[in-house]
Amino acid sequence: MLRDLVLGDPALVERLVARALLAALVPLALLALAAFWLAWQEGGCSLARPPEGTPAELVELYDRNPEAPLRP
């Protein structure tokens, strides 16, 4: 494998680079997802609550049914 890399096998270089990128990006994506989930659970995520100024009727609807749209 190293011999092929030294000789300039572009397909091997491409596979190695793709694996290295995947190995670096997957843990970062999982970390970001975990951070978003924790923020959501703690109520710190802005998507977890109706925005300021939302009419009371929509806030009550949200409390009963969180997947309801929050359009005034």
C-alpha positions as a Markdown table, in Angstrom:
| # | Residue | x | y | z |
|---|---|---|---|---|
| 1 | Met | 0.0 | 0.0 | 0.0 |
| 2 | Leu | 2.7 | 2.5 | 0.9 |
| 3 | Arg | 4.6 | 1.4 | -2.2 |
| 4 | Asp | 1.6 | 2.3 | -4.3 |
| 5 | Leu | 1.2 | 5.6 | -2.5 |
| 6 | Val | 4.9 | 6.5 | -3.2 |
| 7 | Leu | 4.5 | 5.5 | -6.8 |
| 8 | Gly | 1.5 | 7.9 | -7.1 |
| 9 | Asp | -1.6 | 5.7 | -7.4 |
| 10 | Pro | -4.2 | 8.4 | -7.5 |
| 11 | Ala | -7.1 | 6.1 | -6.7 |
| 12 | Leu | -5.4 | 4.9 | -3.5 |
| 13 | Val | -4.6 | 8.5 | -2.5 |
| 14 | Glu | -8.2 | 9.5 | -3.1 |
| 15 | Arg | -9.5 | 6.6 | -0.9 |
| 16 | Leu | -7.0 | 7.4 | 1.9 |
| 17 | Val | -8.1 | 11.1 | 1.9 |
| 18 | Ala | -11.7 | 10.1 | 1.8 |
| 19 | Arg | -11.3 | 7.8 | 4.8 |
| 20 | Ala | -9.3 | 10.5 | 6.7 |
| 21 | Leu | -12.0 | 13.1 | 6.1 |
| 22 | Leu | -14.7 | 10.6 | 7.1 |
| 23 | Ala | -12.8 | 9.7 | 10.2 |
| 24 | Ala | -12.5 | 13.3 | 11.2 |
| 25 | Leu | -16.0 | 14.5 | 10.3 |
| 26 | Val | -18.2 | 11.8 | 11.7 |
| 27 | Pro | -17.1 | 12.4 | 15.3 |
| 28 | Leu | -17.6 | 16.1 | 14.9 |
| 29 | Ala | -21.1 | 15.6 | 13.5 |
| 30 | Leu | -22.0 | 13.3 | 16.4 |
| 31 | Leu | -20.6 | 15.8 | 18.9 |
| 32 | Ala | -22.6 | 18.7 | 17.3 |
| 33 | Leu | -25.8 | 16.5 | 17.3 |
| 34 | Ala | -25.2 | 15.6 | 21.0 |
| 35 | Ala | -24.7 | 19.3 | 21.9 |
| 36 | Phe | -27.9 | 20.3 | 20.1 |
| 37 | Trp | -29.8 | 17.5 | 21.8 |
| 38 | Leu | -28.6 | 18.6 | 25.2 |
| 39 | Ala | -29.5 | 22.2 | 24.5 |
| 40 | Trp | -32.9 | 21.1 | 23.4 |
| 41 | Gln | -33.4 | 19.0 | 26.6 |
| 42 | Glu | -32.3 | 21.9 | 28.8 |
| 43 | Gly | -34.5 | 24.4 | 27.0 |
| 44 | Gly | -31.6 | 26.4 | 25.8 |
| 45 | Cys | -32.2 | 25.8 | 22.1 |
| 46 | Ser | -34.3 | 28.6 | 20.5 |
| 47 | Leu | -36.1 | 26.0 | 18.4 |
| 48 | Ala | -37.5 | 24.3 | 21.6 |
| 49 | Arg | -39.6 | 27.4 | 22.6 |
| 50 | Pro | -41.9 | 29.7 | 20.8 |
| 51 | Pro | -40.2 | 33.0 | 19.9 |
| 52 | Glu | -40.8 | 36.1 | 22.0 |
| 53 | Gly | -44.0 | 37.9 | 21.1 |
| 54 | Thr | -45.9 | 34.7 | 20.1 |
| 55 | Pro | -49.6 | 35.1 | 20.8 |
| 56 | Ala | -50.7 | 33.3 | 24.0 |
| 57 | Glu | -53.1 | 31.0 | 22.0 |
| 58 | Leu | -50.2 | 29.7 | 19.9 |
| 59 | Val | -48.0 | 29.2 | 23.0 |
| 60 | Glu | -50.8 | 27.1 | 24.6 |
| 61 | Leu | -51.2 | 25.1 | 21.4 |
| 62 | Tyr | -47.4 | 24.5 | 21.5 |
| 63 | Asp | -47.6 | 23.4 | 25.1 |
| 64 | Arg | -50.2 | 20.8 | 24.2 |
| 65 | Asn | -48.7 | 19.9 | 20.8 |
| 66 | Pro | -45.0 | 20.8 | 20.4 |
| 67 | Glu | -44.9 | 19.8 | 16.7 |
| 68 | Ala | -47.6 | 22.3 | 15.8 |
| 69 | Pro | -46.4 | 25.2 | 13.6 |
| 70 | Leu | -45.9 | 28.5 | 15.4 |
| 71 | Arg | -47.1 | 30.9 | 12.7 |
| 72 | Pro | -49.1 | 33.9 | 13.9 |
